[in-house]
Each structure stands twice: as structure tokens, then as C-alpha cells.
Amino acid sequence: MTTHNTILIPGDGIGPEVSAAVRKVLDAADAPLIFHEHRAGVAALDAGLDVLPDATVDAIRKHGLALKGPCTTPVGEGFTSVNVQLRQRLDLYAAVRPVRSLDGVKTRFDDVDLVIFRENTEGLYAGVENDIVPGVVTSMKIATEKASLRIARRCFAYTQQRGRSKVTVFHKANIMKKSDGLFLRCVKQVHEAEFPGVTYETRIIDAGCMKLVQDPTQFDVLLMENFYGDVVSDLAAGLVGGLGVVPGANLGEDCAVFEAVHGSAPDIAGQKKANPLALLMSAVMLLNHLHESRGCDASHDTAERIKHAYNRALHDGATTRDLGGDLNTDTFADAVIERLP
């Protein structure tokens, strides 16, 4: 069986705990992965390194694949987000977040099945901020035709390949006529020229969010620029049980980084209270990516087995405290392993 070199960034806070639990499941399932551990975030600073060491970036660039635990981002001060730096340095322009209802996780809705596509490299998160005079700051929103076209193309291709029903673009072009207007024009161009058979619609984002929480079944694939995608993907996670049950992928042309999208929760670090499911689901996305991008059938089979096992665990009520259960980080991993086919 061919194995694939994969960079593991455990992260900080609860990151090392959930990463260890996920590795335990992957090892038990004989996943065709060889992990090489690298630091980023507070863990890197504590080791006397840069917050995102060149060695970590170079290793991901070399092998093209990484699984990343949560990294702390200071609020209002301190270093730039590790996630933002990774996306910009590796040109991971597409954030993909599947959001689906899970049997055994009770919420207001039981039939959510969404995929959120977020442009990942520009917008307000380009980080172009300036002090004009004391007490006055500007933050510039960047929109380019190149980035808008490529995220639209990737989103429509994904929708078509997966047999999804439609793409809905969330925007605010009624106010931001230049930036969001450019984004809308690029998406429409790609749709008409390359994917006319895919159903396509647009929604102003505030009204779209209202519709989303009223009835998420009216949406399928959601496409939006960077800042909107960040907010809406977390909102959508709330429809299915929170960030602890939602995976994430950051995709470029040559590299892919899969990550738990929740925070590092330093207040419970070291207590084994964290739910490792989001990172485990992200690892399943990584395995499926290997199948799609490198033709690795073994990775697809492993992904299906792990997915079956955690779905079975949730169905059986084997859950962590955030989902109303009594399992800890390690015993949840054990519950998944026990159900591996």
C-alpha cells in the first residue's frame, strides 16, 4: 500500500490532545499516512521559533498535504493569525466547509446538508490596515478578478462533480458595488461560460443569513468572499451542533491543509475535555482528497470506515460533554475505534 507523507501541526491549547486522539484513530484504521510533526502558533513561539516557521511552510509545500490542529490567535493585538499566514503563503485560496446534520446530535434541524466555499486569500482579511491619524484607522477590502474567477471555477466544478443541486452566492453588492460587484460579475462569467448546467442564484448576505436560519434546506452550496465566508460558516455550524462537529479544508493548486475550525480553548487545555471529532472529520476529508487528487483507493476506503465508525458512535450516544455525553477526548477516540468495520 502506498503511503503519503503528511505534515501534522498539533497546534496549541487543546490542539495536541485532539491531534493525538485523531492519530490514534488513523493508526487503528491503517490510514496510508506517514506524519511529520511541525510547530506553528504559540507552540512555535514557546520553542523559540517564529509563529509560523519557514520549516513548517516548506514542509507543507514539499509534501502538499497537512493536518492542522487549532492555533491561538491574539485578539486586537499580537501576531497575525497563523491560519491567515498559511493561506496567504501557500496560496490556499479555497476554504471548503461541509456542514451536515449528524445522527445523535440533536439540534433544531435534522436535515442540514450544506457546503460553504469561501475565497481565502483577500477581502478584509488581506490585512491591509493603517493608522490615519490618532483615533482613525482604515481597513481595506481587496478584491481581484483573478481570485474571484478561480474560487468561482473551483466551486462550480465541485458542485458539478459531486452532483449537488445549486450554487448560491452571498454578497453585499448593493452597498459595496465595486468589490462585491466585481465578485458577482466574475462568478456570473464562470457560470455562463463554463457551467451553465449548474443552477445558480444570488442573495444579499443579510437576507440570506435570515433565510439560512429559517430553513437551511433551501440552500446547497454557498459561495462567498473571505469575511462573509468566515462568519457564515460558523453560523451554519450552529445549525448542526457547533464547531466541534464541522471539518474544514484549505485548498490551493499544489497544497491542501485540513483543519479543525474551532479555537484552541486554552481554558480547558490538558483536561481531556475537548471533542476531537472536528479534526477527525477533517482527516477524513484529507483522505478523500488523496483519493480524488492522487487516485489512492486505500485512502477512500479508510475514510469510509472512519466515517462509518464515528457516525455509529454518535448514533449510539457515545459523545463528549459538549454534545451532552460523558466521554473525554481519549475515550471518544476509543469509542470510534471499537466501531471500525
ROZAKE-691390 format. One record per residue (C-alpha): residue number from 1; x, y, z. Coordinates in steps of 0.2 Angstrom, whole numbers, always signed. Layout:
ROZAKE-691390
{atom NUM,{X,Y,Z}}
...
***
This chain:
ROZAKE-691390
{atom 1,{+0,+0,+0}}
{atom 2,{+7,+17,-5}}
{atom 3,{+9,+29,+10}}
{atom 4,{+8,+48,+9}}
{atom 5,{+19,+60,+18}}
{atom 6,{+8,+72,+28}}
{atom 7,{+13,+87,+39}}
{atom 8,{+5,+87,+56}}
{atom 9,{+3,+103,+65}}
{atom 10,{-4,+99,+83}}
{atom 11,{-7,+117,+87}}
{atom 12,{-8,+124,+105}}
{atom 13,{-21,+124,+118}}
{atom 14,{-32,+108,+116}}
{atom 15,{-23,+105,+99}}
{atom 16,{-10,+92,+105}}
{atom 17,{-24,+82,+114}}
{atom 18,{-36,+81,+99}}
{atom 19,{-22,+78,+87}}
{atom 20,{-16,+63,+97}}
{atom 21,{-33,+56,+98}}
{atom 22,{-35,+58,+79}}
{atom 23,{-19,+50,+76}}
{atom 24,{-24,+35,+87}}
{atom 25,{-40,+33,+76}}
{atom 26,{-30,+34,+60}}
{atom 27,{-17,+22,+66}}
{atom 28,{-31,+9,+71}}
{atom 29,{-39,+11,+54}}
{atom 30,{-22,+8,+45}}
{atom 31,{-23,+25,+36}}
{atom 32,{-10,+26,+22}}
{atom 33,{-2,+42,+30}}
{atom 34,{+16,+45,+37}}
{atom 35,{+15,+60,+49}}
{atom 36,{+29,+73,+51}}
{atom 37,{+26,+84,+65}}
{atom 38,{+30,+103,+64}}
{atom 39,{+26,+118,+75}}
{atom 40,{+15,+134,+72}}
{atom 41,{+7,+147,+84}}
{atom 42,{+11,+148,+102}}
{atom 43,{+19,+131,+102}}
{atom 44,{+32,+138,+90}}
{atom 45,{+34,+153,+100}}
{atom 46,{+37,+143,+116}}
{atom 47,{+50,+133,+106}}
{atom 48,{+59,+150,+102}}
{atom 49,{+54,+149,+84}}
{atom 50,{+44,+161,+73}}
{atom 51,{+25,+160,+75}}
{atom 52,{+24,+151,+58}}
{atom 53,{+42,+144,+55}}
{atom 54,{+49,+143,+37}}
{atom 55,{+52,+125,+40}}
{atom 56,{+34,+121,+43}}
{atom 57,{+28,+131,+27}}
{atom 58,{+42,+122,+17}}
{atom 59,{+37,+105,+23}}
{atom 60,{+19,+108,+18}}
{atom 61,{+25,+114,+1}}
{atom 62,{+36,+99,-1}}
{atom 63,{+23,+86,+3}}
{atom 64,{+7,+96,-2}}
{atom 65,{-3,+89,+12}}
{atom 66,{-6,+94,+31}}
{atom 67,{-17,+91,+45}}
{atom 68,{-18,+105,+57}}
{atom 69,{-25,+107,+75}}
{atom 70,{-31,+124,+82}}
{atom 71,{-19,+138,+85}}
{atom 72,{-22,+153,+96}}
{atom 73,{-24,+170,+88}}
{atom 74,{-22,+185,+100}}
{atom 75,{-37,+197,+99}}
{atom 76,{-34,+215,+95}}
{atom 77,{-15,+214,+96}}
{atom 78,{+0,+202,+94}}
{atom 79,{+5,+191,+80}}
{atom 80,{-5,+189,+64}}
{atom 81,{-17,+173,+63}}
{atom 82,{-7,+158,+59}}
{atom 83,{-22,+152,+48}}
{atom 84,{-21,+168,+38}}
{atom 85,{-2,+167,+36}}
{atom 86,{-4,+149,+30}}
{atom 87,{-17,+153,+17}}
{atom 88,{-8,+168,+10}}
{atom 89,{+10,+160,+10}}
{atom 90,{+4,+144,+2}}
{atom 91,{-10,+152,-9}}
{atom 92,{-23,+141,-1}}
{atom 93,{-37,+151,-10}}
{atom 94,{-52,+139,-7}}
{atom 95,{-59,+136,+10}}
{atom 96,{-72,+122,+10}}
{atom 97,{-83,+118,+24}}
{atom 98,{-96,+104,+23}}
{atom 99,{-110,+106,+36}}
{atom 100,{-122,+92,+39}}
{atom 101,{-134,+85,+52}}
{atom 102,{-127,+71,+62}}
{atom 103,{-137,+57,+69}}
{atom 104,{-136,+58,+88}}
{atom 105,{-133,+76,+88}}
{atom 106,{-149,+85,+92}}
{atom 107,{-152,+102,+85}}
{atom 108,{-167,+112,+79}}
{atom 109,{-164,+104,+61}}
{atom 110,{-161,+86,+56}}
{atom 111,{-159,+88,+38}}
{atom 112,{-145,+101,+35}}
{atom 113,{-133,+97,+21}}
{atom 114,{-123,+112,+15}}
{atom 115,{-106,+115,+8}}
{atom 116,{-98,+133,+10}}
{atom 117,{-85,+139,-2}}
{atom 118,{-75,+154,+4}}
{atom 119,{-62,+164,-5}}
{atom 120,{-47,+163,+7}}
{atom 121,{-34,+175,+2}}
{atom 122,{-41,+193,+0}}
{atom 123,{-55,+204,+6}}
{atom 124,{-54,+212,+23}}
{atom 125,{-43,+198,+28}}
{atom 126,{-29,+203,+17}}
{atom 127,{-24,+213,+32}}
{atom 128,{-21,+230,+24}}
{atom 129,{-24,+241,+39}}
{atom 130,{-17,+259,+43}}
{atom 131,{-17,+272,+56}}
{atom 132,{-23,+288,+48}}
{atom 133,{-22,+300,+62}}
{atom 134,{-24,+296,+81}}
{atom 135,{-41,+288,+83}}
{atom 136,{-44,+284,+65}}
{atom 137,{-40,+268,+56}}
{atom 138,{-43,+261,+39}}
{atom 139,{-45,+243,+34}}
{atom 140,{-45,+240,+15}}
{atom 141,{-55,+226,+7}}
{atom 142,{-46,+219,-8}}
{atom 143,{-55,+211,-22}}
{atom 144,{-46,+204,-38}}
{atom 145,{-53,+197,-54}}
{atom 146,{-40,+183,-53}}
{atom 147,{-46,+177,-36}}
{atom 148,{-64,+179,-39}}
{atom 149,{-63,+169,-55}}
{atom 150,{-53,+154,-48}}
{atom 151,{-64,+152,-32}}
{atom 152,{-80,+153,-43}}
{atom 153,{-72,+140,-55}}
{atom 154,{-67,+128,-41}}
{atom 155,{-84,+130,-33}}
{atom 156,{-94,+126,-49}}
{atom 157,{-83,+111,-53}}
{atom 158,{-85,+104,-35}}
{atom 159,{-104,+106,-37}}
{atom 160,{-105,+98,-54}}
{atom 161,{-93,+83,-49}}
{atom 162,{-102,+80,-33}}
{atom 163,{-120,+80,-41}}
{atom 164,{-125,+95,-29}}
{atom 165,{-141,+104,-34}}
{atom 166,{-136,+123,-35}}
{atom 167,{-124,+137,-30}}
{atom 168,{-130,+152,-20}}
{atom 169,{-118,+167,-19}}
{atom 170,{-120,+178,-4}}
{atom 171,{-114,+196,-7}}
{atom 172,{-117,+214,-2}}
{atom 173,{-115,+222,-19}}
{atom 174,{-130,+233,-16}}
{atom 175,{-118,+243,-4}}
{atom 176,{-100,+238,-10}}
{atom 177,{-104,+240,-28}}
{atom 178,{-85,+239,-33}}
{atom 179,{-78,+225,-23}}
{atom 180,{-93,+213,-21}}
{atom 181,{-99,+219,-39}}
{atom 182,{-83,+213,-46}}
{atom 183,{-85,+196,-37}}
{atom 184,{-103,+194,-43}}
{atom 185,{-98,+198,-61}}
{atom 186,{-84,+185,-61}}
{atom 187,{-95,+172,-54}}
{atom 188,{-108,+175,-67}}
{atom 189,{-95,+175,-80}}
{atom 190,{-89,+157,-75}}
{atom 191,{-106,+151,-73}}
{atom 192,{-112,+156,-90}}
{atom 193,{-96,+151,-100}}
{atom 194,{-91,+135,-91}}
{atom 195,{-105,+128,-80}}
{atom 196,{-122,+134,-87}}
{atom 197,{-130,+117,-82}}
{atom 198,{-127,+121,-63}}
{atom 199,{-142,+130,-55}}
{atom 200,{-136,+147,-49}}
{atom 201,{-143,+161,-39}}
{atom 202,{-138,+176,-28}}
{atom 203,{-143,+183,-11}}
{atom 204,{-139,+199,-2}}
{atom 205,{-130,+192,+13}}
{atom 206,{-140,+199,+27}}
{atom 207,{-157,+192,+20}}
{atom 208,{-148,+176,+15}}
{atom 209,{-142,+173,+33}}
{atom 210,{-160,+176,+39}}
{atom 211,{-166,+163,+26}}
{atom 212,{-152,+151,+31}}
{atom 213,{-158,+150,+50}}
{atom 214,{-176,+149,+45}}
{atom 215,{-174,+135,+33}}
{atom 216,{-157,+129,+28}}
{atom 217,{-164,+115,+16}}
{atom 218,{-167,+129,+3}}
{atom 219,{-148,+130,+1}}
{atom 220,{-135,+118,-6}}
{atom 221,{-118,+126,-10}}
{atom 222,{-114,+143,-3}}
{atom 223,{-101,+154,-12}}
{atom 224,{-94,+170,-5}}
{atom 225,{-79,+181,-2}}
{atom 226,{-67,+179,+13}}
{atom 227,{-75,+189,+28}}
{atom 228,{-93,+183,+24}}
{atom 229,{-87,+165,+22}}
{atom 230,{-79,+166,+39}}
{atom 231,{-95,+172,+48}}
{atom 232,{-107,+161,+38}}
{atom 233,{-98,+145,+40}}
{atom 234,{-98,+147,+59}}
{atom 235,{-116,+152,+58}}
{atom 236,{-120,+136,+48}}
{atom 237,{-110,+126,+61}}
{atom 238,{-123,+131,+74}}
{atom 239,{-136,+123,+64}}
{atom 240,{-129,+106,+67}}
{atom 241,{-121,+106,+84}}
{atom 242,{-107,+119,+84}}
{atom 243,{-89,+120,+78}}
{atom 244,{-84,+104,+87}}
{atom 245,{-93,+93,+73}}
{atom 246,{-88,+103,+57}}
{atom 247,{-72,+100,+47}}
{atom 248,{-63,+111,+36}}
{atom 249,{-51,+111,+21}}
{atom 250,{-40,+125,+14}}
{atom 251,{-36,+121,-4}}
{atom 252,{-23,+128,-17}}
{atom 253,{-17,+121,-33}}
{atom 254,{-2,+112,-26}}
{atom 255,{-6,+111,-7}}
{atom 256,{-20,+107,+4}}
{atom 257,{-22,+110,+23}}
{atom 258,{-36,+102,+33}}
{atom 259,{-40,+108,+50}}
{atom 260,{-52,+109,+64}}
{atom 261,{-60,+126,+63}}
{atom 262,{-64,+128,+81}}
{atom 263,{-52,+138,+93}}
{atom 264,{-38,+132,+104}}
{atom 265,{-49,+133,+120}}
{atom 266,{-34,+136,+132}}
{atom 267,{-46,+136,+147}}
{atom 268,{-48,+118,+145}}
{atom 269,{-31,+113,+138}}
{atom 270,{-24,+97,+147}}
{atom 271,{-40,+92,+154}}
{atom 272,{-46,+80,+141}}
{atom 273,{-62,+88,+139}}
{atom 274,{-61,+93,+120}}
{atom 275,{-70,+84,+107}}
{atom 276,{-58,+78,+93}}
{atom 277,{-72,+75,+81}}
{atom 278,{-70,+90,+70}}
{atom 279,{-51,+86,+67}}
{atom 280,{-56,+68,+64}}
{atom 281,{-69,+73,+51}}
{atom 282,{-55,+85,+43}}
{atom 283,{-44,+70,+42}}
{atom 284,{-57,+60,+33}}
{atom 285,{-58,+75,+21}}
{atom 286,{-39,+74,+19}}
{atom 287,{-41,+55,+15}}
{atom 288,{-54,+58,+2}}
{atom 289,{-43,+72,-6}}
{atom 290,{-30,+59,-8}}
{atom 291,{-42,+48,-17}}
{atom 292,{-48,+62,-28}}
{atom 293,{-31,+70,-32}}
{atom 294,{-19,+56,-31}}
{atom 295,{-30,+41,-35}}
{atom 296,{-27,+32,-18}}
{atom 297,{-41,+19,-17}}
{atom 298,{-34,+14,+1}}
{atom 299,{-37,+32,+7}}
{atom 300,{-55,+32,+1}}
{atom 301,{-59,+15,+9}}
{atom 302,{-51,+21,+26}}
{atom 303,{-61,+37,+25}}
{atom 304,{-77,+27,+23}}
{atom 305,{-73,+16,+38}}
{atom 306,{-69,+30,+49}}
{atom 307,{-84,+40,+44}}
{atom 308,{-95,+24,+47}}
{atom 309,{-87,+22,+64}}
{atom 310,{-89,+40,+71}}
{atom 311,{-107,+41,+64}}
{atom 312,{-111,+24,+73}}
{atom 313,{-103,+31,+89}}
{atom 314,{-114,+47,+88}}
{atom 315,{-129,+36,+85}}
{atom 316,{-126,+25,+100}}
{atom 317,{-124,+41,+111}}
{atom 318,{-105,+39,+113}}
{atom 319,{-102,+58,+114}}
{atom 320,{-91,+71,+123}}
{atom 321,{-98,+83,+135}}
{atom 322,{-101,+97,+123}}
{atom 323,{-113,+86,+114}}
{atom 324,{-122,+80,+131}}
{atom 325,{-111,+65,+134}}
{atom 326,{-99,+59,+146}}
{atom 327,{-84,+54,+136}}
{atom 328,{-67,+63,+136}}
{atom 329,{-55,+66,+122}}
{atom 330,{-47,+49,+123}}
{atom 331,{-62,+38,+127}}
{atom 332,{-72,+46,+112}}
{atom 333,{-57,+40,+101}}
{atom 334,{-58,+23,+109}}
{atom 335,{-77,+23,+105}}
{atom 336,{-74,+26,+87}}
{atom 337,{-60,+13,+86}}
{atom 338,{-72,+0,+93}}
{atom 339,{-84,+3,+79}}
{atom 340,{-72,+2,+64}}
{atom 341,{-78,-11,+52}}
***
